[in-house]
Amino acid sequence: MKKITLTPIVTAGRYTLMLAFLAVAFTACRTAEVAVTNDLKSVSTEYSVKGRQGFQIGQVLTFGDYTTSKVKRGWTFSYSIPFVARFNGAREKLSFQQYGPGGRSAEVAFVSRFRDVDVSPVREYFSLSTNYRNYFAGGIELSGSKEGWEFIVHNVDGGRTLKNTTLGFIRSNTDGTRIDIVGLRELEGGSKLANPTTVYGYEFQLDGKTIGAVSTLNNGKVWLKDNIHPELKLVLASVSSGLMLRHNVEETHEQLTMNN
């Protein structure tokens, strides 16, 4: 009887398994992207970000026609912005000029890692009923305009719960216009690497409709709805820059604890 060899079949099986393994490995190695709704993508411009990684000294953040001045950590100006002037004792401070198309610019200052004595006044200032201690807040003054904006996000890094408690808002101190902020906790494709308690970015909503978003993953990414007013775009760009430049509060706390 002629001997039957199964070598080709085994080889084919191994080849198929190898292709499957390579496909999985390729997928795992792709850069993770925050999940942004297709509705936003279809009506907005997506900007890649430069300058987020690397040295903080002389740091400049750029995306599209939007760029910051050199970022100052610890402030040498911006005490004229009403909100930040009240909480200049915060342990993390960021300030910069945000530049946009058409020669528009804004003075921007953010604070976080508040002292214990500042936590309650911050809640009162923004009329917050939450008891979170992890806040990121600040002020934006548009150049050549009397309009200013204030900003706060509580539980800004996410938390140890599956409930999305990362919420905040940007509000005009002129007419009270409010833009809500919601934390984004999902990655594109539902990656198994995603931690459901971590915030990977933030979505900006005006009257229940999404008008922009920012990803804080890797180098960062920004989406701005095309048909909104240029000054509103500048405000969203300013807040997006701040969110990409800030330190993770919990990571900073852990580093300080390890160093003590």
C-alpha positions in Angstrom: 0.0 0.0 0.0 1.3 3.4 -0.9 2.1 5.5 2.1 0.1 8.7 2.4 1.9 11.7 3.6 0.2 14.6 5.4 3.1 16.9 5.3 1.5 19.5 2.9 -1.6 19.6 5.0 0.3 20.2 8.2 2.5 22.8 6.5 -0.6 24.6 5.2 -2.1 24.6 8.7 1.1 26.0 10.2 1.2 28.6 7.5 -2.4 29.6 8.3 -1.7 29.8 12.0 1.4 31.9 11.3 -0.6 34.4 9.3 -3.2 34.6 12.0 -0.5 35.2 14.6 1.1 37.9 12.5 -2.3 39.6 12.0 -2.9 39.6 15.7 0.6 41.0 16.4 0.1 43.7 13.8 -3.2 44.7 15.3 -1.7 44.8 18.8 1.2 47.0 17.6 -1.0 49.6 16.0 -1.1 53.0 17.7 -4.1 53.1 20.0 -6.7 55.7 19.0 -9.5 57.1 21.2 -13.0 56.3 19.9 -14.6 59.4 18.5 -18.1 59.3 16.9 -18.4 59.2 13.2 -20.9 62.0 13.4 -18.1 64.3 14.7 -15.5 63.0 12.2 -17.7 63.7 9.3 -18.2 67.4 10.1 -14.9 68.3 11.7 -11.2 68.7 10.9 -8.8 66.3 12.6 -5.5 67.7 13.7 -2.4 65.7 14.6 -0.3 67.3 17.4 3.3 68.1 17.6 5.4 69.0 20.7 3.6 67.0 23.3 6.4 64.6 23.9 10.0 65.5 25.0 11.4 68.2 27.2 9.1 70.6 29.0 11.5 73.5 28.9 10.5 75.7 26.0 7.7 73.4 25.1 5.4 74.5 22.3 2.2 72.6 21.2 1.1 72.8 17.6 -1.9 71.3 15.7 -2.9 72.6 12.3 -3.1 76.4 12.4 -3.2 76.4 16.2 0.0 76.8 18.3 0.9 77.9 21.8 3.7 80.1 22.9 6.3 78.5 25.1 4.5 76.9 27.9 5.3 78.3 31.4 4.8 76.1 34.4 4.5 78.1 37.5 3.2 81.3 35.9 4.9 84.6 35.3 1.7 86.3 34.2 -2.0 85.7 33.9 -2.9 86.8 37.4 -5.3 89.2 35.7 -7.6 86.2 34.8 -10.1 86.3 37.7 -10.4 82.6 38.4 -6.7 81.7 38.4 -5.9 84.8 40.5 -8.0 83.4 43.3 -6.2 80.0 43.3 -2.6 80.8 42.6 -1.6 78.6 45.5 -2.4 75.4 43.4 0.6 73.1 43.1 0.4 72.7 39.3 0.2 75.8 37.1 0.2 76.2 33.3 0.1 79.4 31.3 0.6 80.2 27.6 -0.7 82.2 24.7 -2.9 80.2 22.3 -2.7 81.4 18.7 -5.2 80.5 16.0 -6.0 81.4 12.4 -6.7 85.0 11.4 -4.4 86.5 13.9 -6.6 85.4 16.9 -5.0 84.8 20.2 -5.9 84.2 23.8 -4.2 84.3 27.2 -4.6 80.9 28.9 -3.9 79.8 32.5 -4.8 76.5 34.2 -4.4 75.1 37.7 -4.7 71.7 39.3 -3.5 69.7 42.3 -5.3 72.2 44.6 -4.3 72.6 48.2 -6.9 71.3 50.7 -7.9 74.8 51.6 -8.8 75.5 48.0 -11.0 72.5 47.3 -14.2 73.8 48.9 -13.8 77.4 47.3 -13.4 75.8 43.9 -16.6 73.8 44.3 -18.4 77.0 45.5 -17.0 79.1 42.6 -18.3 76.6 40.0 -21.5 75.7 42.0 -20.4 72.0 42.1 -22.2 69.5 44.2 -19.6 66.8 43.7 -17.1 65.8 46.4 -14.1 65.0 44.0 -10.7 66.3 44.9 -9.1 65.8 41.5 -9.9 69.1 39.6 -8.4 70.8 36.6 -9.5 74.3 36.0 -8.6 77.7 34.6 -9.4 80.8 32.6 -9.2 82.0 29.0 -9.1 85.6 27.9 -9.7 86.3 24.2 -7.4 89.1 22.9 -9.3 92.0 21.5 -12.5 90.9 23.1 -14.2 91.5 26.5 -15.3 87.9 26.6 -13.6 85.5 28.9 -14.2 81.8 29.5 -13.7 79.6 32.6 -13.2 75.9 32.6 -13.3 73.0 35.0 -13.2 69.1 34.8 -13.6 67.0 38.0 -12.3 63.5 38.3 -10.2 64.5 35.3 -8.1 61.3 35.2 -11.0 58.9 35.5 -11.4 56.7 38.5 -11.8 53.2 39.9 -15.4 52.9 38.6 -16.9 51.9 35.3 -19.3 54.8 35.6 -18.2 57.8 33.5 -17.8 60.4 36.3 -15.4 62.6 34.3 -17.5 65.6 33.7 -16.9 69.3 33.4 -17.7 72.4 31.4 -16.4 75.6 29.8 -18.6 78.6 30.3 -18.6 82.2 29.1 -18.4 84.8 31.8 -20.2 87.2 29.4 -23.4 85.5 28.4 -23.2 82.2 30.3 -22.9 79.9 27.3 -21.9 76.5 28.6 -20.0 73.7 26.8 -20.2 70.4 28.6 -17.2 68.1 28.8 -17.4 64.3 28.9 -14.5 61.8 29.4 -13.9 59.3 26.6 -13.1 55.8 27.9 -13.1 53.7 24.8 -10.5 53.0 22.1 -11.3 52.3 18.5 -12.1 48.7 17.8 -12.9 48.0 21.4 -9.3 47.1 22.1 -8.8 44.6 24.9 -5.9 46.7 26.1 -8.3 49.5 27.1 -8.7 50.1 30.8 -12.4 51.0 31.3 -11.6 53.1 34.3 -9.2 55.3 32.4 -10.0 58.5 30.5 -8.3 58.6 27.0 -9.7 61.9 25.9 -12.5 64.4 26.2 -15.6 65.4 24.2 -17.0 68.9 24.0 -20.8 69.2 23.7 -22.9 72.4 23.1 -26.7 72.0 23.5 -26.3 68.2 23.4 -24.3 68.2 20.1 -20.6 67.3 19.9 -18.6 70.2 18.5 -15.1 68.9 19.3 -12.9 66.4 21.0 -9.3 65.9 22.2 -7.3 62.7 22.6 -4.6 62.6 25.3 -3.2 59.3 24.0 0.4 59.3 22.7 1.1 62.5 20.8 -2.5 63.7 21.1 -5.1 64.6 18.5 -7.8 67.3 18.2 -11.1 67.5 16.4 -12.9 70.8 15.8 -16.3 71.1 14.1 -15.9 73.1 10.9 -18.9 75.4 11.1 -18.6 76.8 14.6 -17.4 80.4 15.2 -13.6 80.9 15.0 -13.5 82.4 18.5 -15.2 79.3 19.9 -12.7 77.1 18.0 -9.9 79.1 19.7 -11.5 78.4 23.1 -11.7 74.7 22.4 -8.2 74.7 21.1 -7.0 76.4 24.3 -8.7 73.9 26.6 -7.5 71.0 24.4 -3.9 72.3 24.7 -4.2 72.5 28.5 -5.6 69.0 28.8 -2.7 67.6 26.7 -0.1 69.5 28.7 -1.3 68.7 32.2 0.2 66.0 34.4 -1.9 63.0 35.4 -2.7 63.9 39.0 -2.7 60.3 40.3 0.6 59.5 38.5 2.1 62.6 40.0 0.9 61.7 43.5 2.4 58.2 43.1 5.7 59.6 41.9 5.8 62.0 44.9 5.0 59.2 47.3 7.8 57.0 45.8 10.3 59.8 46.1 9.5 60.5 49.8 
